[in-house]
């Protein structure tokens, strides 16, 4: 575990010694920083925000000349003037309610809504709430302390992660004590509601599963006015999720993006896995004009198990980008990754998955596969699965496939009395269901399958 907030000398020197002409290099980022409003003024939290803000001031928004962003053009994002969203009093739409969950945290435009949340009758040893549920000295040990968020895993910080930290005001907290097994999932619901102008919200999530505990999460992002895909409001969700899986603990993380069709979504998930821990991620993206998910998993002990399942379904002119990085630094690690994309119309999908296996990580078993289904001649996928291995006693594999609906499959279904349109729907749904069926909530699975049908039949 990392120690509480304590900027290292190199980072402090780097930020304070920058010439003034290198500060505020990007007008878009400077504008967002100028609109940040915070209400919590704890000393350690203020120090954390100021350090992140200083870093943002000498950074720029990534562009396509950078390797990690060369397929994702953020110029449409920079053309919009975003303002911090106001607090809205609203009731939960039926589309947002999951009757199977035991606890629910709701944030509206990044602000905690206790009236819409349900944190009662939770099992002993489970804390679910906002930043106030744990003492500051406990939160300090984990919040923004992941090597991934500090830029130590990939060798550089990410500007949108730092921007989120600079605006950090509250956190959705899930804390599972030692030896506690939570039987039913916890729902973390983030609702974006646009006003007269484009809005920005920057949610933050902190999950700590102590040793020998188990928990399942539904982390969901939605638009508050109209369900996907009809929503037209322009807004920007810039979110960060930190997950700490301690020794022999298990976290099942279901991440669902159902943003409005005109929304921008950039997310970072940083996972730290201790010895013999298990982390399962089922990530589904079916909304947003431009969306990006940076997923990093850092192994800090041997014999970890990591399972990553992803599904992206996009149409029209949507762009969805998934970048994952898995650092297997110790022996006997097992990881399996399957990411699927269904791309229609003129949509553009991007997948870049990296697995790092250094010399110390002997007897690692890692596999990675990206499967893509293109529904039109103008849809596009850029895929790059990567393995970087220096260990010599491992079992590793990676690959990618790109295909279209096969005529003989459609003909076979037609020969059984199914018309061509329904045959295409069946084949697309079967492709998507392999991932969606892994989500342990029946009502959510049904909503996602309906959305897939809507998006792929425009």
DRENTOR-166522 format. One record per residue (C-alpha): residue in three letters; x, y, z. Coordinates in steps of 0.001 Angstrom, whole numbers, plus 500000, padded with zeros to 6 digits. Each point is the difference from the previous one (the first is absolute). Layout:
<pts>
ALAXYZ;...
</pts>
This chain:
<pts>
UNK500000500000500000;UNK501215503511499203;UNK500390502587502746;UNK497717503051500318;UNK500386503001497708;UNK503630501019499799;UNK501202501391496679;UNK503454498770499157;UNK502751502570499566;UNK500340499456496275;UNK496339500653499325;UNK499953503056502284;UNK503131501412498323;UNK498579499377496562;UNK496780501868500733;UNK501413502966501873;UNK502995500570497740;UNK498067500274496749;UNK500435503336498238;UNK496847502089500045;UNK499758499908496231;UNK499444496245500210;UNK497005500333502297;UNK496425500117498676;UNK501180498559496706;UNK496530498849498961;UNK497086502459500009;UNK497433497198500149;UNK501543498463503141;UNK500546503420501586;UNK496344500806499451;UNK498892496796501695;UNK502318500636502953;UNK498666503540500405;UNK496474498650500451;UNK500888497479502707;UNK498094500556503248;UNK500721497991503141;UNK498313499934503398;UNK502197497570501922;UNK503154501733501239;UNK501898497314501948;UNK503716500787499937;UNK501084496743498372;UNK497200500203497431;UNK500893503575499100;UNK503655499025499571;UNK498961497139497742;UNK497848502278497843;UNK502629502716499701;UNK502703497558498922;UNK497725498591497308;UNK498942503473498830;UNK503629501090499658;UNK500689496976497840;UNK496969500701497797;UNK501104503607499497;UNK503156498929498207;UNK498271497261497994;UNK498002499941496787;UNK497083497959498737;UNK501340496901498176;UNK499951500074496217;UNK500297497449497216;UNK503750500531499722;UNK500393498124503293;UNK500219496216499708;UNK497438499326502730;UNK497462502312498337;UNK500779499724496300;UNK496590498514499118;UNK497943502202502322;UNK499541503621498969;UNK498866502151502941;UNK499615503212497988;UNK496154499808500198;UNK500335499983503802;UNK502184503117499982;UNK497461501906497912;UNK497430499928502808;UNK499977502407502947;UNK499086497906503042;UNK498664501296503307;UNK499582498227503308;UNK496521498488500147;UNK497508501229502552;UNK498453497795502654;UNK496674498597498861;UNK497209498562502103;UNK498567497115498027;UNK498441496624500463;UNK501529496771498803;UNK498722498882496637;UNK498836496410499824;UNK502767499436497473;UNK502580500734502722;UNK498634497756502759;UNK501496496539500482;UNK497725498069502382;UNK502593497269500556;UNK502592502223501714;UNK500346500376503769;UNK501488503513500175;UNK500053502971497693;UNK502079503173499809;UNK498738502733497668;UNK501966503033498828;UNK498327502662497844;UNK502431502121497991;UNK502731498691502280;UNK498204501027503222;UNK498912497383502529;UNK496213499643500280;UNK499082498382503342;UNK496278500181499155;UNK500443497754496964;UNK502525497707501657;UNK499290496976502163;UNK502647499096502572;UNK497756498448502640;UNK499873496386501172;UNK503425499184498612;UNK501967497100501507;UNK502398500640502865;UNK503502500792498782;UNK498820501745496806;UNK500210503790499768;UNK498319501680497033;UNK499725503766499712;UNK501831503155499059;UNK503269501410501325;UNK498544500472503488;UNK499616496272500775;UNK503687499517500908;UNK502484502133501953;UNK502301502143497887;UNK503121498227501205;UNK498589496686498719;UNK498987501405496611;UNK503470501538499576;UNK501604496570499905;UNK498150499148496787;UNK498568503025498219;UNK502219500912497015;UNK502756497757501363;UNK499913497351497276;UNK503245499831498024;UNK497823500060496905;UNK498429503353500900;UNK503340501454501034;UNK501425499173496586;UNK502477497419501294;UNK498503497007498196;UNK500024501345496420;UNK502777502511500611;UNK497842503116499615;UNK496949501585501555;UNK496773500361498045;UNK498691503526499682;UNK496306499109500392;UNK500742497993503144;UNK501862502991501427;UNK497118502278498989;UNK497596497778501939;UNK502238500159503076;UNK500286503779499723;UNK496199500240500215;UNK499653497303502672;UNK497260500963502423;UNK498281496758500911;UNK500462496281499471;UNK497741496981499671;UNK501489497646502600;UNK499515496248500328;UNK501993498470502847;UNK499805496270500737;UNK501589498880503267;UNK502094496863500451;UNK498214496662499524;UNK496713501658498964;UNK498143498442497062;UNK497386502303498437;UNK497355497790498415;UNK498197502539497781;UNK501517502676497723;UNK500488503659500892;UNK498706502498497416;UNK502028503167499351;UNK497841502193497769;UNK501305503229498444;UNK497383502156498275;UNK500896502914497738;UNK497303502640499528;UNK500640502798497514;UNK498756503538500479;UNK499935502954497641;UNK503709499515499245;UNK502307497031499656;UNK501027498603503375;UNK502946498083501433;UNK499952497607502935;UNK503018498206501450;UNK498909497043502154;UNK502478498109502152;UNK499679496447501351;UNK502079498284502679;UNK499555496283500673;UNK502004498162502648;UNK499506496266500487;UNK502021498911503023;UNK501527496528500296;UNK497708496990499505;UNK497005502161499065;UNK497713499823496964;UNK497842502639498328;UNK498229500601496680;UNK499480503508498565;UNK497861501559497288;UNK501622503282498931;UNK497609501686497572;UNK500025503336498154;UNK496761501272498479;UNK498339503164498723;UNK497226501356502170;UNK497531501362497488;UNK499543497469497255;UNK501210496383499734;UNK502717498998497561;UNK500110500317497026;UNK497448502812499549;UNK501665502502502348;UNK501555503006498276;UNK501400502018502901;UNK503675500918499826;UNK501913499293503194;UNK503362498639501097;UNK500569497298502592;UNK503610499720501174;UNK500103497219502578;UNK502631498089501979;UNK499549496727501874;UNK502569498555502403;UNK499663496398501133;UNK502207498348502619;UNK499692496212500173;UNK501937498797503016;UNK501363496530500718;UNK497611497171499079;UNK497144502468499366;UNK497668499953497003;UNK498392502908498147;UNK497565499594497106;UNK499767503330498215;UNK497189500593497506;UNK500557503306498201;UNK497203501257497746;UNK500057503153497834;UNK496532501071498801;UNK500704503640499296;UNK498046502289497685;UNK500718499911496285;UNK501670503444500092;UNK501983499397503201;UNK503746499774500528;UNK501297497428502478;UNK503582499451501123;UNK500606497504502786;UNK502924498558501880;UNK499845496783502036;UNK503069499242502127;UNK500074496600501695;UNK502634498812502484;UNK500025496248500668;UNK501787498496502990;UNK501095496383500403;UNK497408497317499109;UNK497332502602499215;UNK497395499715497243;UNK498668502827497852;UNK497292499545497373;UNK498938502889497755;UNK496995499964497658;UNK500012503311498099;UNK497215500958497581;UNK499907503231497974;UNK496875500837497994;UNK499849503796500154;UNK501919503201499436;UNK501170501997496987;UNK503617499468501040;UNK500921497613502803;UNK503332498804501319;UNK500771497498502757;UNK503504499656501403;UNK500179496819502065;UNK503188499190501912;UNK500546497026502278;UNK503100499828502154;UNK500987496692501632;UNK501782500485503346;UNK500232496342501046;UNK500126496556498473;UNK497167497602499059;UNK497479502642498950;UNK497089499301497666;UNK498766502696497612;UNK497079499654497581;UNK499135502861497642;UNK496894499819497824;UNK498948502935497846;UNK497289500874497491;UNK499705503152497893;UNK496895500597497878;UNK500031503190497908;UNK498275501402496921;UNK499450503288498131;UNK503260501997500379;UNK500920498843503486;UNK503576499362501037;UNK500819497602502853;UNK503569499370501156;UNK501143497377502506;UNK503587499996501242;UNK500978497365502548;UNK503323499262501674;UNK500671497025502252;UNK503230499927501998;UNK500745496429501123;UNK503034500606502186;UNK500013496791502072;UNK499981496232499321;UNK496960497771499494;UNK497677502748498779;UNK497024498998497836;UNK498177502432497730;UNK497387499631497277;UNK498684502836497850;UNK497245499994497375;UNK498878503283498475;UNK497278500148497331;UNK498901502862497767;UNK496823500298497923;UNK500356502945497635;UNK497348501335497646;UNK499474502918497615;UNK503081502292500008;UNK501020499235503578;UNK503624499487500999;UNK501222497553502630;UNK503474499935501552;UNK501587497294502136;UNK503526499967501375;UNK500760497385502624;UNK503413499609501610;UNK501277497211502231;UNK503403500431501637;UNK501786496887501279;UNK503458500852501415;UNK502693497469500838;UNK498819499611503590;UNK496523498843498909;UNK500849496382499206;UNK497193497441499480;UNK497560502696498903;UNK496962498904497962;UNK498562502914497997;UNK497697500150496980;UNK498443502898498108;UNK497506500018497119;UNK498209502820498198;UNK497067498960497787;UNK498304502568497762;UNK496776499908497977;UNK499596502674497307;UNK496392500577498912;UNK500643502392497118;UNK502634500641497360;UNK500802503398501557;UNK500429498851503593;UNK503580499827501272;UNK502101498277502663;UNK503602500656501000;UNK501250497191502207;UNK503391499295501524;UNK500342497240502603;UNK503498500027501511;UNK502162497681502063;UNK503320501152501461;UNK501726496978501520;UNK503470499642501460;UNK499260496954502183;UNK500971496691498375;UNK497599497544501675;UNK496523501300499207;UNK496872499118498047;UNK498780503078498137;UNK497834500551496936;UNK498309502917498266;UNK498024500629496846;UNK497340501990498167;UNK497280499188497470;UNK497928502260497752;UNK496933498620498232;UNK496580500779498580;UNK496739498076500159;UNK500424496913497834;UNK497547499447497141;UNK499853496269500645;UNK499028500580503644;UNK497190502318498932;UNK498911497546497302;UNK499922497152502527;UNK497658501945502278;UNK497837501025497041;UNK499697496349499048;UNK498481499438503440;UNK497245502542499342;UNK501679503119501469;UNK500006503128497841;UNK503259501714499132;UNK499590502935502413;UNK499224497735502963;UNK502871497719499034;UNK502432502911500202;UNK498580500990503387;UNK500463496480501331;UNK503616499815498869;UNK500888503427501416;UNK498267499246503302;UNK501812496676500295;UNK503320501780499465;UNK499183502542502725;UNK498367497584502437;UNK503257498201500741;UNK501118503088501943;UNK496663501411501172;UNK498949496695501553;UNK502975500235502369;UNK498353502937501795;UNK498291498545503107;UNK496912502243499831;UNK497095498759497889;UNK498288503384499639;UNK503210501667498828;UNK500735497219497520;UNK496568500466498441;UNK500485503780499695;UNK503363499561498334;UNK498731497422497514;UNK497161502343499027;UNK502492502817499490;UNK502150497773497786;UNK496962499273497825;UNK499212503724499719;UNK503543501063499143;UNK500648497265497446;UNK496701500383498140;UNK500042503691499139;
</pts>
